Amino acid sequence: MTGPKIIFYILAFSTILFSLLSVFDRRILRAAIYLLFVLVAIAGLFYMMNFQFLAAVQLMLYAGGIVVLIIFSILLTSQINSKLDAPKLMQLVAASLTALFGIGISLYTILPYVFTPSEAPALEVNMRNIGLSLLSTGDQGYVLPFEVISILLLAALVGIIFIAKRSRT
């Protein structure tokens, strides 16, 4: 087994482990720290795929900005020792079915596809190409993923505000 494969397996295992810990831990601050570890491991995976720009964005924006914002909101609202309520049985069943459905759709989409290395030469990396890729909606564009992630982050921030406001009433 080669060095890059070992690093990939370590990053993949840590991503899965810390994402599960982030979801199932009932202490809010620990869950936010586990989320930070997940985002750093995903940035490492981006770096291994030679997506240095996305790795840098992942580290600066998500791991550096959003998680720090979540941690400070937990600390400033004096929620550091609070625990989340245990999920009800119906919530666990609904979440499990949703997760299994998402895994099924992902596997159904990814497994039949034959991944082949590209014969095309690597694109020149300069600010113009990066800017055009960020604003493009075509094959090499990143507008849709950034919009989807912004909606996800908005939902996460609304959830954090809801958790912080819930105990004050």
N, C-alpha and C positions, 0 to 999 in steps of 0.2 A: 504494500500500500504506500502510495506516495505522500509527500508532505501536504500538498494542496488538498488531497482527498481527506486526510486526517483533520485538517483545519475546517473543511466543509462540514464534515460529520460533527465536529465539536460545535460549530456555529448552528447547524440545523438542530441538534439535540438541545442546545441551550435555548434556542428560540421556542421550541415546543415546550420544554420544561417550564421556562419562565412565563410563557403565555398561559399555561394551565395554572401555575401558581398565582398569576395576576387575576385570573377569573375566579378561582376557588378560595382565595384568601379572604377572610372576612374583615381584616383590619385594613382600613383605607390607605394609610401611609405605606404599608408593606406592598399593597397591590400597585400603588403608583411607582414604587421603586422597582418592582418586578417588570412593570411596563417599560421603564427606562432600560432595563437589561435586554428586553425583547427588541426595542428599537435600535440599540447599539449592535446587537447580533445581526439584525437585518441589514444595517449599514455595512457590516463586515461581509455579508453575502453579496451586497451590491459591489463592494470593492473587488471581491474575487471574480465577479463577472466583467470586470473592467468598466464599470459604470461609476467612475470616480465622482462625477458631478452629482449623481443621485445619492451616492454615499455621503458626500459633504452636505447636501441638502437635508438628508435624513438626520445626520448628527446635529447640524446647527438648528434646523427649524423644529423638528419633532422631538428628538432626544434633548436638545439644549433648551428649547423654548417652551414647548407645550407641557412637557413633563415637569419642568421647573415651575411653570405657572400653576399646574395642578397641585404640586407639593406645597407651594406657598399658600394657595387658597385653603388647603387642608390645615396648614399650620396657623394661618391668620384667623381662621374661624374656630380655633381651639377644638378641632375634631381629631387631634392626634391620637387619643386613646379610644376613640369610638370604634365600635364594631358594627358591621352591617348585619341586618337581620338574616337569619337562616332562610334560604329559599324554600318556598312551599313546594309540595310534590307536583302540582300542576305546572308550576314554573319550570321545574327541572325537566319534566316530560316535554313541554313545549320547546325548551331550549335544546334538549337532546335531539328532538325530531328536526328542528331547524338546522342544527349543526350537521346531522347525518344527511339531510337533503342537500345542503351546500357542498359537503364532501362528495356526494354522489354526482352532482352536476359538474363539479370540478374534474373528477376522474373521468366522467363520460366525455368531457370536452378535451382533456389533455391526452389521455392514453391513445386514442386513435391517430393523433397527429405524429407525423414522422419528422423529428427534428434533425436537420442537416446543417452542417457548418456553411456559412456564407462564403462564396468565392469572391465577393466584392471587396475592393480595397477599403481600408478603414477611412472614415471621414476625418477631414481635418478639423481639429478642435480649436475653435476661436470663438470670440464673444458673439459674432454675427450668427454662426451656426447654432450656438446654444440658444440665443434669443429667438431665432426662427423656429427651432424645435419646440421651445416652450409655448409659442403662440400658435403653432400649427395644429390643425385638426386632422391632418392626413396620416399616412402610415408611420412616420417618424415623429408625430406630434404628441405633446404631453398635456394638452388642455383638458381633455376628459378625465384622465387620472387625477389631476390636481383638483378639479371640480368635485369629483367624488370624494376625495380625501378631505376637502374643505367641509363638505356636508357632514362627514363622519366626525371631524373634529368639533364642529358646531354642536352636534348631538352630544359629544362627550363633555363639552363645557357646560351645556344646559343641564346634563346629568349631575355634574359636580356642583353646580349652583343649587340644584334641587336637594342634593344630599346635605349641603351646608345649611340651607334654609330650613330643612325639615326639623332639625333638633332645636332650633331657636323658638319654634312656636309652641 
